[in-house]
Amino acid sequence: MPDKITQIDVLIIGASAAGLMCAIEAGKRGRKVIVLDHANKPGKKILMSGGGRCNFTNTNVSASNFISHNPHFCKSALSRYSQWDFIALVNEYRVAYHERDLGKLFCNDSAKDILNMLLEECKKANVNLRLNCDIKQITQTENSIFNIDSSSGNFQASSLVIASGGLSIPKMCASPLGYQVAEQFGHHIWQTRAGLVPFTLQPHDKTLLSELSGISVGSEVSNQHIQFKENILFTHRGLSGPAILQISSYWQAGEIININLLPDLDVVNFIKTQQSKHPNSKLKTVLSEVLPKRLLPTLLGQEITDKPLQELSQLLIGKIAQQLKQWQIKPNGTEGYRTAEVTLGGVDCDELSSKTMESNKIAGLYFIGEVVDVTGWLGGYNFQWAWSSGWCAGQVV
């Protein structure tokens, strides 16, 4: 006997930030909505983000904070449902939050506050959420209805929304399903790769720098395309920290990155001033006022850091300044999807409506969130893309 088919208006694959937002908005319109997810809990990435405090958006959001082969695509969604709209929802639920550097907004207590808010909104909108569900097959009938065969039963829906996320952090149940569905229905996928991810180092550099694990330095990190001024963090595997994660999304294999460890200091002038005031002081003593002491002999050499200031020639001071302000390093690679916060690439934006997220090829098929070729910077931008793209699709599905 064939399985009973459940008829619904909207089926959303992925109980992600984008998927839940879309479900809420569609449910508010009286649409019958089911969300399917293969994980055992909804919103797993929400819960782990921001060290468990969820950096849920940013006070400064513009298209320039996103990477895409179509840099204009995200503008419509971000303007139609902005960070201020999401902040209003957070305020409505009296979720306590605070602002950190560069406009990043975090929960005071726990990321659960954001997830619980979304789940409460889903409940109010009569959204049906089904977990531990595997998708077996998706087909489309001649009258444009989608058939979804899953481990939770068979469904028919006039609108199918793919909110299954990217490939980053496999332990959070990351899946390639969204890209597979896009390809099945004739969509082009821009090559995916790990973004917002720590660098690994060449063997020589790893040996040299691994002993600095745990040291964090406010720096300006740049390549030929862009620069970011935030902290870098030395780890036992390589380099991490906000500035490194940011530049990683713009880095290509084999490329050198430049690190200015003292972006706000004229090093030559600083050393010369100290030289005239404290000629007998050692270089390491003076520089330890502006940089972690453990870092200095590794970058400059023990012999140089032990020198009294009076022994430093103008030429040597120039070389010291260059090493600290133009330190060049060639990463061996990245840590990959295992620790990446986001996936670059994805469903080609040129094949989607920027207003509704609907496929230009298949009526009733929508792609939202990370599966789309829109990748935000570190700092709450990827969540804002999830809220904005999910909201837009939710108005029309």
Order of alpha helices (4+ residues) and beta strands (2+ residues): beta-alpha-beta-alpha-beta-beta-alpha-alpha-beta-beta-alpha-beta-beta-beta-beta-alpha-beta-beta-alpha-beta-beta-beta-alpha-beta-alpha-alpha-alpha-alpha-alpha-beta-beta-beta-beta-beta-alpha
